[in-house]
Amino acid sequence: MNLRDLKYLLAVSEYKNFTKAADYCATTQPTLSNQIRKLENFLDVEIFERSTHFVRVTPIGQRIIDAAKRVVENSNLIVQIAHNSNRIEPSKLKFGSFPSLGNFIPLQYVAILKQQFEQLKIQYLEDDVDALVDLLTRQEIDFALLPFPEMHPLLEGVKLFDDPFYVAVPIDHAYASSTNLQLSDLANQQLLFLIEDQSHFRELLNQFDTSFSLSHQAHEDDFRALNFESLRIMVKQGLGLAIIPGTVVNWDDSEVRYVPLGSPAISWPIGIYWSKQHAKPELLEEICTVLQSNLDTKTDIR
């Protein structure tokens, strides 16, 4: 019994046809059938019921197939670990972040890492949260900033900071003089969102006020933008108010007033994540320590 035989077994289980299974495994039907029969003889059980019209898995065969899946999956994991260990260059790390966090914090982190790890070449990319999670699990990037916690079984992460939310309002708006705003204050306001974040922000804010989503779910005419600069321009033009994270607030913009959201402040935690199967976990843990220790002095989150 070997991995090839188990893969033949899984192919027959999937296709319920020996000819199709043989094509999938790039072998001949007689070869595959012979190996399956040898495996059944070795185990002294019948894994498949065969007839001219169907192939059916027996009850004991199903238990064997379930166990075979685990063996093949673990063998693939062993190959992946070895492959990643060979391909990861200790002098290069790929770092990802998502658009709604803005560029200031991620690029500042890149600068910190380049200063602390002069031998490393840091490559930075920006993508949406789901895409980053996929890249992390496939180990196509080494680590990423994500909303915390990201409950993915293949990822490991630590919290870095809390990013408070602000409401961007035009300077001539009635709310411009407010010291803070509640979600209930926004019930009848036209809200602006990033296309990427609209559903995510509403789900997040609904955790703080369950009536928030209900009051805005019917607003099909909500304006949406591709980036925060577009949102700011739309706010200036009086098209609506925008809920934005503190990391992208432009404090030098005299035409927009940024009012804290919530009392106590409503915020979302941001963390750094990497694959549990990463070949250099010690290096990533060291990077986390560096970023955490530089947070208070290197970031301006008001």
Secondary structure, DSSP 8 states (H G I E B T S, - for coil): --HHHHHHHHHHHHHS-HHHHHHHTTS-HHHHHHHHHHHHHHHTS--EEE-SS-EEE-HHHHHHHHHHHHHHHHHHHHHHHHHHHHH--TTEEEEEE-GGG-SHHHHHHHHHHHHH-TT-EEEEEE--HHHHHHHHHTTSSSEEEEES----TTEEEEEEEEEEEEEEEETTSGGGG-S-B-GGGGTTS-EEEETTTHHHHHHHHHTT-THHHHHHTT-TT-EEESSHHHHHHHHHTTS-EEEEEGGG--TT-TTEEEEEBTTTT-EEEEEEEEETT-S-HHHHHHHHHHHHHHHHHH----
